């Protein structure tokens, strides 16, 4: 598997801090359930790796909620077993 191609099947579990959860709700009017819909329910449209010099390797995922909202989600890998940390998410149409 090429290193620049993210493995779709490896997003198994999502973790989120209380601070990020509050930011998603207050700043972006998003719920954790919407983020999960866009990523875990097979509604992701695309994904790609990115590298931030301060934060390291991260995965950008674009997906749809069941209500049709198009989200961009930033994930950081926690381990090699499909566990990811949600860093941010927002509606790309707002």
PDB file of N, CA, C and O in Angstrom:
ATOM      1  N   UNK A   1       0.844  -1.174   0.000  1.00  0.00           N
ATOM      2  CA  UNK A   1       0.000   0.000   0.000  1.00  0.00           C
ATOM      3  C   UNK A   1       0.892   1.240   0.000  1.00  0.00           C
ATOM      4  O   UNK A   1       1.836   1.328   0.785  1.00  0.00           O
ATOM      5  N   UNK A   2       0.597   2.186  -0.868  1.00  0.00           N
ATOM      6  CA  UNK A   2       1.385   3.419  -0.956  1.00  0.00           C
ATOM      7  C   UNK A   2       1.150   4.275   0.284  1.00  0.00           C
ATOM      8  O   UNK A   2       0.033   4.333   0.797  1.00  0.00           O
ATOM      9  N   UNK A   3       2.198   4.937   0.766  1.00  0.00           N
ATOM     10  CA  UNK A   3       2.081   5.742   1.980  1.00  0.00           C
ATOM     11  C   UNK A   3       1.186   6.957   1.808  1.00  0.00           C
ATOM     12  O   UNK A   3       0.623   7.441   2.790  1.00  0.00           O
ATOM     13  N   UNK A   4       1.036   7.468   0.584  1.00  0.00           N
ATOM     14  CA  UNK A   4       0.208   8.651   0.386  1.00  0.00           C
ATOM     15  C   UNK A   4      -1.262   8.298   0.191  1.00  0.00           C
ATOM     16  O   UNK A   4      -2.093   9.197   0.063  1.00  0.00           O
ATOM     17  N   UNK A   5      -1.597   7.027   0.164  1.00  0.00           N
ATOM     18  CA  UNK A   5      -2.990   6.618   0.017  1.00  0.00           C
ATOM     19  C   UNK A   5      -3.515   6.142   1.366  1.00  0.00           C
ATOM     20  O   UNK A   5      -3.085   5.102   1.865  1.00  0.00           O
ATOM     21  N   UNK A   6      -4.432   6.884   1.955  1.00  0.00           N
ATOM     22  CA  UNK A   6      -4.943   6.479   3.258  1.00  0.00           C
ATOM     23  C   UNK A   6      -5.804   5.224   3.151  1.00  0.00           C
ATOM     24  O   UNK A   6      -6.604   5.106   2.223  1.00  0.00           O
ATOM     25  N   UNK A   7      -5.653   4.294   4.076  1.00  0.00           N
ATOM     26  CA  UNK A   7      -6.464   3.086   4.039  1.00  0.00           C
ATOM     27  C   UNK A   7      -7.858   3.347   4.591  1.00  0.00           C
ATOM     28  O   UNK A   7      -8.008   3.628   5.780  1.00  0.00           O
ATOM     29  N   UNK A   8      -8.874   3.257   3.750  1.00  0.00           N
ATOM     30  CA  UNK A   8     -10.253   3.551   4.164  1.00  0.00           C
ATOM     31  C   UNK A   8     -10.688   2.671   5.338  1.00  0.00           C
ATOM     32  O   UNK A   8     -11.341   3.157   6.261  1.00  0.00           O
ATOM     33  N   UNK A   9     -10.335   1.392   5.313  1.00  0.00           N
ATOM     34  CA  UNK A   9     -10.810   0.469   6.317  1.00  0.00           C
ATOM     35  C   UNK A   9     -10.191   0.678   7.693  1.00  0.00           C
ATOM     36  O   UNK A   9     -10.612   0.033   8.654  1.00  0.00           O
ATOM     37  N   UNK A  10      -9.234   1.532   7.811  1.00  0.00           N
ATOM     38  CA  UNK A  10      -8.573   1.731   9.092  1.00  0.00           C
ATOM     39  C   UNK A  10      -9.249   2.760   9.989  1.00  0.00           C
ATOM     40  O   UNK A  10      -8.798   2.947  11.118  1.00  0.00           O
ATOM     41  N   UNK A  11     -10.278   3.418   9.558  1.00  0.00           N
ATOM     42  CA  UNK A  11     -11.014   4.332  10.434  1.00  0.00           C
ATOM     43  C   UNK A  11     -12.102   3.517  11.115  1.00  0.00           C
ATOM     44  O   UNK A  11     -13.200   3.348  10.586  1.00  0.00           O
ATOM     45  N   UNK A  12     -11.776   3.019  12.295  1.00  0.00           N
ATOM     46  CA  UNK A  12     -12.688   2.153  13.027  1.00  0.00           C
ATOM     47  C   UNK A  12     -13.282   2.839  14.248  1.00  0.00           C
ATOM     48  O   UNK A  12     -14.450   2.634  14.579  1.00  0.00           O
ATOM     49  N   UNK A  13     -12.474   3.651  14.915  1.00  0.00           N
ATOM     50  CA  UNK A  13     -12.891   4.287  16.165  1.00  0.00           C
ATOM     51  C   UNK A  13     -12.459   5.740  16.151  1.00  0.00           C
ATOM     52  O   UNK A  13     -11.351   6.068  15.726  1.00  0.00           O
ATOM     53  N   UNK A  14     -13.346   6.609  16.621  1.00  0.00           N
ATOM     54  CA  UNK A  14     -13.035   8.031  16.709  1.00  0.00           C
ATOM     55  C   UNK A  14     -13.028   8.463  18.168  1.00  0.00           C
ATOM     56  O   UNK A  14     -13.908   8.097  18.946  1.00  0.00           O
ATOM     57  N   UNK A  15     -12.017   9.249  18.522  1.00  0.00           N
ATOM     58  CA  UNK A  15     -11.936   9.849  19.855  1.00  0.00           C
ATOM     59  C   UNK A  15     -12.009  11.357  19.691  1.00  0.00           C
ATOM     60  O   UNK A  15     -11.584  11.910  18.676  1.00  0.00           O
ATOM     61  N   UNK A  16     -12.552  12.010  20.705  1.00  0.00           N
ATOM     62  CA  UNK A  16     -12.656  13.470  20.658  1.00  0.00           C
ATOM     63  C   UNK A  16     -12.546  14.017  22.076  1.00  0.00           C
ATOM     64  O   UNK A  16     -13.094  13.444  23.018  1.00  0.00           O
ATOM     65  N   UNK A  17     -11.837  15.123  22.215  1.00  0.00           N
ATOM     66  CA  UNK A  17     -11.730  15.763  23.528  1.00  0.00           C
ATOM     67  C   UNK A  17     -12.974  16.614  23.778  1.00  0.00           C
ATOM     68  O   UNK A  17     -13.681  16.997  22.846  1.00  0.00           O
ATOM     69  N   UNK A  18     -13.220  16.895  25.031  1.00  0.00           N
ATOM     70  CA  UNK A  18     -14.361  17.745  25.391  1.00  0.00           C
ATOM     71  C   UNK A  18     -14.211  19.132  24.749  1.00  0.00           C
ATOM     72  O   UNK A  18     -15.191  19.716  24.286  1.00  0.00           O
ATOM     73  N   UNK A  19     -12.981  19.650  24.727  1.00  0.00           N
ATOM     74  CA  UNK A  19     -12.719  20.981  24.163  1.00  0.00           C
ATOM     75  C   UNK A  19     -13.074  21.017  22.669  1.00  0.00           C
ATOM     76  O   UNK A  19     -13.728  21.954  22.212  1.00  0.00           O
ATOM     77  N   UNK A  20     -12.648  20.008  21.917  1.00  0.00           N
ATOM     78  CA  UNK A  20     -12.954  19.966  20.477  1.00  0.00           C
ATOM     79  C   UNK A  20     -14.452  19.760  20.270  1.00  0.00           C
ATOM     80  O   UNK A  20     -15.040  20.371  19.378  1.00  0.00           O
ATOM     81  N   UNK A  21     -15.071  18.916  21.075  1.00  0.00           N
ATOM     82  CA  UNK A  21     -16.510  18.691  20.961  1.00  0.00           C
ATOM     83  C   UNK A  21     -17.283  19.987  21.174  1.00  0.00           C
ATOM     84  O   UNK A  21     -18.222  20.285  20.436  1.00  0.00           O
ATOM     85  N   UNK A  22     -16.887  20.755  22.184  1.00  0.00           N
ATOM     86  CA  UNK A  22     -17.542  22.042  22.442  1.00  0.00           C
ATOM     87  C   UNK A  22     -17.324  23.014  21.294  1.00  0.00           C
ATOM     88  O   UNK A  22     -18.229  23.769  20.939  1.00  0.00           O
ATOM     89  N   UNK A  23     -16.124  23.002  20.708  1.00  0.00           N
ATOM     90  CA  UNK A  23     -15.840  23.893  19.571  1.00  0.00           C
ATOM     91  C   UNK A  23     -16.693  23.515  18.361  1.00  0.00           C
ATOM     92  O   UNK A  23     -17.224  24.393  17.681  1.00  0.00           O
ATOM     93  N   UNK A  24     -16.828  22.227  18.092  1.00  0.00           N
ATOM     94  CA  UNK A  24     -17.647  21.795  16.962  1.00  0.00           C
ATOM     95  C   UNK A  24     -19.072  22.294  17.112  1.00  0.00           C
ATOM     96  O   UNK A  24     -19.690  22.744  16.148  1.00  0.00           O
ATOM     97  N   UNK A  25     -19.586  22.210  18.327  1.00  0.00           N
ATOM     98  CA  UNK A  25     -20.964  22.635  18.561  1.00  0.00           C
ATOM     99  C   UNK A  25     -21.117  24.161  18.513  1.00  0.00           C
ATOM    100  O   UNK A  25     -21.994  24.681  17.823  1.00  0.00           O
ATOM    101  N   UNK A  26     -20.260  24.869  19.250  1.00  0.00           N
ATOM    102  CA  UNK A  26     -20.429  26.321  19.365  1.00  0.00           C
ATOM    103  C   UNK A  26     -19.988  27.095  18.127  1.00  0.00           C
ATOM    104  O   UNK A  26     -20.641  28.060  17.732  1.00  0.00           O
ATOM    105  N   UNK A  27     -18.898  26.681  17.521  1.00  0.00           N
ATOM    106  CA  UNK A  27     -18.358  27.440  16.388  1.00  0.00           C
ATOM    107  C   UNK A  27     -18.882  26.959  15.038  1.00  0.00           C
ATOM    108  O   UNK A  27     -19.087  27.762  14.128  1.00  0.00           O
ATOM    109  N   UNK A  28     -19.101  25.643  14.907  1.00  0.00           N
ATOM    110  CA  UNK A  28     -19.460  25.081  13.605  1.00  0.00           C
ATOM    111  C   UNK A  28     -20.862  24.461  13.558  1.00  0.00           C
ATOM    112  O   UNK A  28     -21.277  23.942  12.522  1.00  0.00           O
ATOM    113  N   UNK A  29     -21.588  24.515  14.678  1.00  0.00           N
ATOM    114  CA  UNK A  29     -22.945  23.960  14.765  1.00  0.00           C
ATOM    115  C   UNK A  29     -22.993  22.509  14.286  1.00  0.00           C
ATOM    116  O   UNK A  29     -23.875  22.119  13.521  1.00  0.00           O
ATOM    117  N   UNK A  30     -22.026  21.722  14.754  1.00  0.00           N
ATOM    118  CA  UNK A  30     -21.947  20.304  14.397  1.00  0.00           C
ATOM    119  C   UNK A  30     -22.043  19.438  15.640  1.00  0.00           C
ATOM    120  O   UNK A  30     -21.592  19.822  16.719  1.00  0.00           O
ATOM    121  N   UNK A  31     -22.629  18.278  15.475  1.00  0.00           N
ATOM    122  CA  UNK A  31     -22.660  17.291  16.550  1.00  0.00           C
ATOM    123  C   UNK A  31     -21.654  16.187  16.237  1.00  0.00           C
ATOM    124  O   UNK A  31     -21.232  16.017  15.094  1.00  0.00           O
ATOM    125  N   UNK A  32     -21.285  15.453  17.258  1.00  0.00           N
ATOM    126  CA  UNK A  32     -20.397  14.315  17.062  1.00  0.00           C
ATOM    127  C   UNK A  32     -21.067  13.278  16.158  1.00  0.00           C
ATOM    128  O   UNK A  32     -20.394  12.621  15.364  1.00  0.00           O
ATOM    129  N   UNK A  33     -22.368  13.133  16.275  1.00  0.00           N
ATOM    130  CA  UNK A  33     -23.092  12.179  15.441  1.00  0.00           C
ATOM    131  C   UNK A  33     -22.967  12.524  13.957  1.00  0.00           C
ATOM    132  O   UNK A  33     -22.832  11.632  13.119  1.00  0.00           O
ATOM    133  N   UNK A  34     -23.011  13.820  13.632  1.00  0.00           N
ATOM    134  CA  UNK A  34     -22.858  14.225  12.226  1.00  0.00           C
ATOM    135  C   UNK A  34     -21.459  13.904  11.710  1.00  0.00           C
ATOM    136  O   UNK A  34     -21.295  13.462  10.573  1.00  0.00           O
ATOM    137  N   UNK A  35     -20.460  14.127  12.545  1.00  0.00           N
ATOM    138  CA  UNK A  35     -19.088  13.811  12.143  1.00  0.00           C
ATOM    139  C   UNK A  35     -18.948  12.312  11.911  1.00  0.00           C
ATOM    140  O   UNK A  35     -18.337  11.887  10.929  1.00  0.00           O
ATOM    141  N   UNK A  36     -19.508  11.514  12.805  1.00  0.00           N
ATOM    142  CA  UNK A  36     -19.467  10.063  12.640  1.00  0.00           C
ATOM    143  C   UNK A  36     -20.184   9.625  11.367  1.00  0.00           C
ATOM    144  O   UNK A  36     -19.702   8.747  10.652  1.00  0.00           O
ATOM    145  N   UNK A  37     -21.324  10.230  11.087  1.00  0.00           N
ATOM    146  CA  UNK A  37     -22.061   9.897   9.855  1.00  0.00           C
ATOM    147  C   UNK A  37     -21.181  10.124   8.631  1.00  0.00           C
ATOM    148  O   UNK A  37     -21.121   9.288   7.730  1.00  0.00           O
ATOM    149  N   UNK A  38     -20.509  11.254   8.614  1.00  0.00           N
ATOM    150  CA  UNK A  38     -19.706  11.630   7.446  1.00  0.00           C
ATOM    151  C   UNK A  38     -18.487  10.733   7.261  1.00  0.00           C
ATOM    152  O   UNK A  38     -17.965  10.615   6.153  1.00  0.00           O
ATOM    153  N   UNK A  39     -18.037  10.108   8.329  1.00  0.00           N
ATOM    154  CA  UNK A  39     -16.816   9.297   8.246  1.00  0.00           C
ATOM    155  C   UNK A  39     -17.092   7.801   8.320  1.00  0.00           C
ATOM    156  O   UNK A  39     -16.653   7.040   7.457  1.00  0.00           O
ATOM    157  N   UNK A  40     -17.814   7.384   9.343  1.00  0.00           N
ATOM    158  CA  UNK A  40     -17.921   5.964   9.641  1.00  0.00           C
ATOM    159  C   UNK A  40     -19.016   5.222   8.879  1.00  0.00           C
ATOM    160  O   UNK A  40     -18.949   4.001   8.741  1.00  0.00           O
ATOM    161  N   UNK A  41     -20.002   5.929   8.393  1.00  0.00           N
ATOM    162  CA  UNK A  41     -21.114   5.240   7.736  1.00  0.00           C
ATOM    163  C   UNK A  41     -20.907   5.057   6.243  1.00  0.00           C
ATOM    164  O   UNK A  41     -21.859   4.790   5.510  1.00  0.00           O
ATOM    165  N   UNK A  42     -19.669   5.201   5.789  1.00  0.00           N
ATOM    166  CA  UNK A  42     -19.373   4.986   4.376  1.00  0.00           C
ATOM    167  C   UNK A  42     -19.774   6.142   3.486  1.00  0.00           C
ATOM    168  O   UNK A  42     -19.809   6.004   2.263  1.00  0.00           O
ATOM    169  N   UNK A  43     -20.079   7.291   4.092  1.00  0.00           N
ATOM    170  CA  UNK A  43     -20.501   8.438   3.301  1.00  0.00           C
ATOM    171  C   UNK A  43     -19.340   9.372   2.975  1.00  0.00           C
ATOM    172  O   UNK A  43     -19.551  10.487   2.497  1.00  0.00           O
ATOM    173  N   UNK A  44     -18.112   8.917   3.233  1.00  0.00           N
ATOM    174  CA  UNK A  44     -16.987   9.803   2.934  1.00  0.00           C
ATOM    175  C   UNK A  44     -16.790   9.880   1.420  1.00  0.00           C
ATOM    176  O   UNK A  44     -16.854   8.876   0.711  1.00  0.00           O
ATOM    177  N   UNK A  45     -16.554  11.077   0.963  1.00  0.00           N
ATOM    178  CA  UNK A  45     -16.390  11.334  -0.460  1.00  0.00           C
ATOM    179  C   UNK A  45     -14.946  11.154  -0.894  1.00  0.00           C
ATOM    180  O   UNK A  45     -14.663  10.598  -1.955  1.00  0.00           O
ATOM    181  N   UNK A  46     -14.042  11.632  -0.057  1.00  0.00           N
ATOM    182  CA  UNK A  46     -12.618  11.498  -0.364  1.00  0.00           C
ATOM    183  C   UNK A  46     -11.811  11.748   0.887  1.00  0.00           C
ATOM    184  O   UNK A  46     -12.323  12.247   1.889  1.00  0.00           O
ATOM    185  N   UNK A  47     -10.540  11.394   0.816  1.00  0.00           N
ATOM    186  CA  UNK A  47      -9.633  11.640   1.923  1.00  0.00           C
ATOM    187  C   UNK A  47      -8.227  11.763   1.380  1.00  0.00           C
ATOM    188  O   UNK A  47      -7.890  11.202   0.337  1.00  0.00           O
ATOM    189  N   UNK A  48      -7.411  12.509   2.109  1.00  0.00           N
ATOM    190  CA  UNK A  48      -6.005  12.623   1.708  1.00  0.00           C
ATOM    191  C   UNK A  48      -5.172  12.971   2.923  1.00  0.00           C
ATOM    192  O   UNK A  48      -5.643  13.602   3.869  1.00  0.00           O
ATOM    193  N   UNK A  49      -3.910  12.539   2.870  1.00  0.00           N
ATOM    194  CA  UNK A  49      -2.956  12.849   3.919  1.00  0.00           C
ATOM    195  C   UNK A  49      -2.448  14.271   3.756  1.00  0.00           C
ATOM    196  O   UNK A  49      -2.375  14.798   2.646  1.00  0.00           O
ATOM    197  N   UNK A  50      -2.099  14.884   4.883  1.00  0.00           N
ATOM    198  CA  UNK A  50      -1.502  16.207   4.909  1.00  0.00           C
ATOM    199  C   UNK A  50      -0.435  16.183   6.004  1.00  0.00           C
ATOM    200  O   UNK A  50      -0.502  15.381   6.935  1.00  0.00           O
ATOM    201  N   UNK A  51       0.531  17.060   5.879  1.00  0.00           N
ATOM    202  CA  UNK A  51       1.558  17.146   6.909  1.00  0.00           C
ATOM    203  C   UNK A  51       1.624  18.571   7.427  1.00  0.00           C
ATOM    204  O   UNK A  51       1.801  19.513   6.655  1.00  0.00           O
ATOM    205  N   UNK A  52       1.481  18.726   8.736  1.00  0.00           N
ATOM    206  CA  UNK A  52       1.615  20.010   9.402  1.00  0.00           C
ATOM    207  C   UNK A  52       2.944  19.985  10.156  1.00  0.00           C
ATOM    208  O   UNK A  52       3.174  19.081  10.959  1.00  0.00           O
ATOM    209  N   UNK A  53       3.828  20.966   9.911  1.00  0.00           N
ATOM    210  CA  UNK A  53       5.146  20.956  10.555  1.00  0.00           C
ATOM    211  C   UNK A  53       5.085  20.930  12.076  1.00  0.00           C
ATOM    212  O   UNK A  53       5.986  20.383  12.711  1.00  0.00           O
ATOM    213  N   UNK A  54       4.052  21.503  12.673  1.00  0.00           N
ATOM    214  CA  UNK A  54       3.945  21.544  14.139  1.00  0.00           C
ATOM    215  C   UNK A  54       3.185  20.350  14.704  1.00  0.00           C
ATOM    216  O   UNK A  54       3.472  19.902  15.814  1.00  0.00           O
ATOM    217  N   UNK A  55       2.220  19.832  13.952  1.00  0.00           N
ATOM    218  CA  UNK A  55       1.347  18.782  14.489  1.00  0.00           C
ATOM    219  C   UNK A  55       1.580  17.411  13.882  1.00  0.00           C
ATOM    220  O   UNK A  55       1.107  16.406  14.414  1.00  0.00           O
ATOM    221  N   UNK A  56       2.302  17.360  12.779  1.00  0.00           N
ATOM    222  CA  UNK A  56       2.601  16.075  12.159  1.00  0.00           C
ATOM    223  C   UNK A  56       1.592  15.650  11.107  1.00  0.00           C
ATOM    224  O   UNK A  56       0.842  16.462  10.566  1.00  0.00           O
ATOM    225  N   UNK A  57       1.599  14.367  10.839  1.00  0.00           N
ATOM    226  CA  UNK A  57       0.768  13.784   9.790  1.00  0.00           C
ATOM    227  C   UNK A  57      -0.694  13.735  10.229  1.00  0.00           C
ATOM    228  O   UNK A  57      -1.011  13.330  11.347  1.00  0.00           O
ATOM    229  N   UNK A  58      -1.570  14.155   9.329  1.00  0.00           N
ATOM    230  CA  UNK A  58      -2.998  14.166   9.618  1.00  0.00           C
ATOM    231  C   UNK A  58      -3.757  13.761   8.374  1.00  0.00           C
ATOM    232  O   UNK A  58      -3.228  13.800   7.263  1.00  0.00           O
ATOM    233  N   UNK A  59      -4.993  13.376   8.574  1.00  0.00           N
ATOM    234  CA  UNK A  59      -5.834  12.930   7.477  1.00  0.00           C
ATOM    235  C   UNK A  59      -7.009  13.873   7.330  1.00  0.00           C
ATOM    236  O   UNK A  59      -7.732  14.130   8.293  1.00  0.00           O
ATOM    237  N   UNK A  60      -7.201  14.389   6.125  1.00  0.00           N
ATOM    238  CA  UNK A  60      -8.381  15.182   5.808  1.00  0.00           C
ATOM    239  C   UNK A  60      -9.412  14.245   5.192  1.00  0.00           C
ATOM    240  O   UNK A  60      -9.104  13.490   4.270  1.00  0.00           O
ATOM    241  N   UNK A  61     -10.638  14.300   5.708  1.00  0.00           N
ATOM    242  CA  UNK A  61     -11.721  13.470   5.186  1.00  0.00           C
ATOM    243  C   UNK A  61     -12.902  14.374   4.855  1.00  0.00           C
ATOM    244  O   UNK A  61     -13.312  15.197   5.674  1.00  0.00           O
ATOM    245  N   UNK A  62     -13.444  14.217   3.659  1.00  0.00           N
ATOM    246  CA  UNK A  62     -14.651  14.923   3.251  1.00  0.00           C
ATOM    247  C   UNK A  62     -15.766  13.904   3.177  1.00  0.00           C
ATOM    248  O   UNK A  62     -15.594  12.828   2.603  1.00  0.00           O
ATOM    249  N   UNK A  63     -16.917  14.239   3.759  1.00  0.00           N
ATOM    250  CA  UNK A  63     -18.023  13.289   3.756  1.00  0.00           C
ATOM    251  C   UNK A  63     -19.361  13.985   3.913  1.00  0.00           C
ATOM    252  O   UNK A  63     -19.436  15.191   4.147  1.00  0.00           O
ATOM    253  N   UNK A  64     -20.414  13.195   3.778  1.00  0.00           N
ATOM    254  CA  UNK A  64     -21.788  13.693   3.856  1.00  0.00           C
ATOM    255  C   UNK A  64     -22.481  13.174   5.102  1.00  0.00           C
ATOM    256  O   UNK A  64     -22.315  12.015   5.485  1.00  0.00           O
ATOM    257  N   UNK A  65     -23.260  14.045   5.732  1.00  0.00           N
ATOM    258  CA  UNK A  65     -24.134  13.599   6.814  1.00  0.00           C
ATOM    259  C   UNK A  65     -25.416  13.060   6.172  1.00  0.00           C
ATOM    260  O   UNK A  65     -25.626  13.211   4.968  1.00  0.00           O
ATOM    261  N   UNK A  66     -26.261  12.436   6.979  1.00  0.00           N
ATOM    262  CA  UNK A  66     -27.529  11.927   6.432  1.00  0.00           C
ATOM    263  C   UNK A  66     -28.444  13.058   5.979  1.00  0.00           C
ATOM    264  O   UNK A  66     -29.350  12.845   5.174  1.00  0.00           O
ATOM    265  N   UNK A  67     -28.206  14.269   6.500  1.00  0.00           N
ATOM    266  CA  UNK A  67     -28.978  15.441   6.068  1.00  0.00           C
ATOM    267  C   UNK A  67     -28.359  16.155   4.869  1.00  0.00           C
ATOM    268  O   UNK A  67     -28.871  17.182   4.424  1.00  0.00           O
ATOM    269  N   UNK A  68     -27.256  15.613   4.347  1.00  0.00           N
ATOM    270  CA  UNK A  68     -26.643  16.186   3.162  1.00  0.00           C
ATOM    271  C   UNK A  68     -25.612  17.269   3.410  1.00  0.00           C
ATOM    272  O   UNK A  68     -25.147  17.897   2.459  1.00  0.00           O
ATOM    273  N   UNK A  69     -25.245  17.505   4.651  1.00  0.00           N
ATOM    274  CA  UNK A  69     -24.194  18.489   4.934  1.00  0.00           C
ATOM    275  C   UNK A  69     -22.856  17.910   4.504  1.00  0.00           C
ATOM    276  O   UNK A  69     -22.553  16.755   4.801  1.00  0.00           O
ATOM    277  N   UNK A  70     -22.049  18.710   3.802  1.00  0.00           N
ATOM    278  CA  UNK A  70     -20.720  18.282   3.361  1.00  0.00           C
ATOM    279  C   UNK A  70     -19.699  18.754   4.397  1.00  0.00           C
ATOM    280  O   UNK A  70     -19.498  19.954   4.586  1.00  0.00           O
ATOM    281  N   UNK A  71     -19.063  17.798   5.057  1.00  0.00           N
ATOM    282  CA  UNK A  71     -18.114  18.123   6.112  1.00  0.00           C
ATOM    283  C   UNK A  71     -16.686  17.840   5.689  1.00  0.00           C
ATOM    284  O   UNK A  71     -16.415  16.929   4.907  1.00  0.00           O
ATOM    285  N   UNK A  72     -15.786  18.641   6.222  1.00  0.00           N
ATOM    286  CA  UNK A  72     -14.367  18.348   6.165  1.00  0.00           C
ATOM    287  C   UNK A  72     -13.949  18.073   7.598  1.00  0.00           C
ATOM    288  O   UNK A  72     -14.219  18.868   8.498  1.00  0.00           O
ATOM    289  N   UNK A  73     -13.285  16.940   7.802  1.00  0.00           N
ATOM    290  CA  UNK A  73     -12.885  16.510   9.138  1.00  0.00           C
ATOM    291  C   UNK A  73     -11.372  16.308   9.144  1.00  0.00           C
ATOM    292  O   UNK A  73     -10.807  15.731   8.216  1.00  0.00           O
ATOM    293  N   UNK A  74     -10.729  16.790  10.199  1.00  0.00           N
ATOM    294  CA  UNK A  74      -9.290  16.616  10.365  1.00  0.00           C
ATOM    295  C   UNK A  74      -9.069  15.569  11.448  1.00  0.00           C
ATOM    296  O   UNK A  74      -9.535  15.718  12.577  1.00  0.00           O
ATOM    297  N   UNK A  75      -8.345  14.497  11.084  1.00  0.00           N
ATOM    298  CA  UNK A  75      -8.084  13.391  12.000  1.00  0.00           C
ATOM    299  C   UNK A  75      -6.589  13.172  12.183  1.00  0.00           C
ATOM    300  O   UNK A  75      -5.799  13.371  11.261  1.00  0.00           O
ATOM    301  N   UNK A  76      -6.216  12.759  13.388  1.00  0.00           N
ATOM    302  CA  UNK A  76      -4.840  12.366  13.675  1.00  0.00           C
ATOM    303  C   UNK A  76      -4.854  10.908  14.116  1.00  0.00           C
ATOM    304  O   UNK A  76      -5.687  10.518  14.934  1.00  0.00           O
ATOM    305  N   UNK A  77      -3.940  10.097  13.584  1.00  0.00           N
ATOM    306  CA  UNK A  77      -3.910   8.692  13.994  1.00  0.00           C
ATOM    307  C   UNK A  77      -3.458   8.557  15.445  1.00  0.00           C
ATOM    308  O   UNK A  77      -2.521   9.225  15.882  1.00  0.00           O
ATOM    309  N   UNK A  78      -4.137   7.683  16.179  1.00  0.00           N
ATOM    310  CA  UNK A  78      -3.767   7.387  17.559  1.00  0.00           C
ATOM    311  C   UNK A  78      -2.916   6.127  17.611  1.00  0.00           C
ATOM    312  O   UNK A  78      -1.939   6.050  18.355  1.00  0.00           O
ATOM    313  N   UNK A  79      -3.304   5.140  16.807  1.00  0.00           N
ATOM    314  CA  UNK A  79      -2.549   3.889  16.752  1.00  0.00           C
ATOM    315  C   UNK A  79      -2.754   3.242  15.380  1.00  0.00           C
ATOM    316  O   UNK A  79      -3.382   3.826  14.497  1.00  0.00           O
ATOM    317  N   UNK A  80      -2.227   2.052  15.214  1.00  0.00           N
ATOM    318  CA  UNK A  80      -2.337   1.347  13.938  1.00  0.00           C
ATOM    319  C   UNK A  80      -3.561   0.448  13.870  1.00  0.00           C
ATOM    320  O   UNK A  80      -3.723  -0.305  12.910  1.00  0.00           O
ATOM    321  N   UNK A  81      -4.422   0.518  14.873  1.00  0.00           N
ATOM    322  CA  UNK A  81      -5.613  -0.332  14.917  1.00  0.00           C
ATOM    323  C   UNK A  81      -6.874   0.399  14.492  1.00  0.00           C
ATOM    324  O   UNK A  81      -7.978  -0.056  14.791  1.00  0.00           O
ATOM    325  N   UNK A  82      -6.734   1.522  13.802  1.00  0.00           N
ATOM    326  CA  UNK A  82      -7.895   2.239  13.304  1.00  0.00           C
ATOM    327  C   UNK A  82      -8.485   3.252  14.250  1.00  0.00           C
ATOM    328  O   UNK A  82      -9.614   3.698  14.048  1.00  0.00           O
ATOM    329  N   UNK A  83      -7.747   3.629  15.285  1.00  0.00           N
ATOM    330  CA  UNK A  83      -8.221   4.635  16.235  1.00  0.00           C
ATOM    331  C   UNK A  83      -7.680   5.991  15.812  1.00  0.00           C
ATOM    332  O   UNK A  83      -6.482   6.147  15.576  1.00  0.00           O
ATOM    333  N   UNK A  84      -8.583   6.983  15.717  1.00  0.00           N
ATOM    334  CA  UNK A  84      -8.235   8.327  15.264  1.00  0.00           C
ATOM    335  C   UNK A  84      -8.775   9.353  16.240  1.00  0.00           C
ATOM    336  O   UNK A  84      -9.798   9.138  16.890  1.00  0.00           O
ATOM    337  N   UNK A  85      -8.067  10.479  16.334  1.00  0.00           N
ATOM    338  CA  UNK A  85      -8.494  11.603  17.167  1.00  0.00           C
ATOM    339  C   UNK A  85      -9.034  12.697  16.263  1.00  0.00           C
ATOM    340  O   UNK A  85      -8.355  13.126  15.330  1.00  0.00           O
ATOM    341  N   UNK A  86     -10.248  13.151  16.532  1.00  0.00           N
ATOM    342  CA  UNK A  86     -10.837  14.256  15.771  1.00  0.00           C
ATOM    343  C   UNK A  86     -10.218  15.558  16.257  1.00  0.00           C
ATOM    344  O   UNK A  86     -10.269  15.871  17.446  1.00  0.00           O
ATOM    345  N   UNK A  87      -9.635  16.315  15.336  1.00  0.00           N
ATOM    346  CA  UNK A  87      -9.027  17.603  15.689  1.00  0.00           C
ATOM    347  C   UNK A  87      -9.951  18.765  15.344  1.00  0.00           C
ATOM    348  O   UNK A  87      -9.970  19.777  16.045  1.00  0.00           O
ATOM    349  N   UNK A  88     -10.718  18.621  14.263  1.00  0.00           N
ATOM    350  CA  UNK A  88     -11.628  19.675  13.839  1.00  0.00           C
ATOM    351  C   UNK A  88     -12.571  19.128  12.776  1.00  0.00           C
ATOM    352  O   UNK A  88     -12.328  18.073  12.190  1.00  0.00           O
ATOM    353  N   UNK A  89     -13.638  19.859  12.544  1.00  0.00           N
ATOM    354  CA  UNK A  89     -14.584  19.527  11.474  1.00  0.00           C
ATOM    355  C   UNK A  89     -15.440  20.753  11.219  1.00  0.00           C
ATOM    356  O   UNK A  89     -15.714  21.533  12.131  1.00  0.00           O
ATOM    357  N   UNK A  90     -15.861  20.917   9.971  1.00  0.00           N
ATOM    358  CA  UNK A  90     -16.727  22.031   9.631  1.00  0.00           C
ATOM    359  C   UNK A  90     -17.481  21.713   8.354  1.00  0.00           C
ATOM    360  O   UNK A  90     -17.102  20.828   7.586  1.00  0.00           O
ATOM    361  N   UNK A  91     -18.560  22.457   8.148  1.00  0.00           N
ATOM    362  CA  UNK A  91     -19.384  22.349   6.948  1.00  0.00           C
ATOM    363  C   UNK A  91     -18.686  23.149   5.856  1.00  0.00           C
ATOM    364  O   UNK A  91     -18.501  24.357   6.002  1.00  0.00           O
ATOM    365  N   UNK A  92     -18.299  22.501   4.771  1.00  0.00           N
ATOM    366  CA  UNK A  92     -17.539  23.184   3.728  1.00  0.00           C
ATOM    367  C   UNK A  92     -18.375  24.190   2.936  1.00  0.00           C
ATOM    368  O   UNK A  92     -17.826  25.004   2.193  1.00  0.00           O
ATOM    369  N   UNK A  93     -19.694  24.136   3.091  1.00  0.00           N
ATOM    370  CA  UNK A  93     -20.562  25.061   2.371  1.00  0.00           C
ATOM    371  C   UNK A  93     -20.922  26.299   3.185  1.00  0.00           C
ATOM    372  O   UNK A  93     -21.691  27.137   2.714  1.00  0.00           O
ATOM    373  N   UNK A  94     -20.388  26.431   4.384  1.00  0.00           N
ATOM    374  CA  UNK A  94     -20.701  27.603   5.212  1.00  0.00           C
ATOM    375  C   UNK A  94     -19.520  28.521   5.318  1.00  0.00           C
ATOM    376  O   UNK A  94     -19.602  29.558   5.976  1.00  0.00           O
TER     377      UNK A  94
END
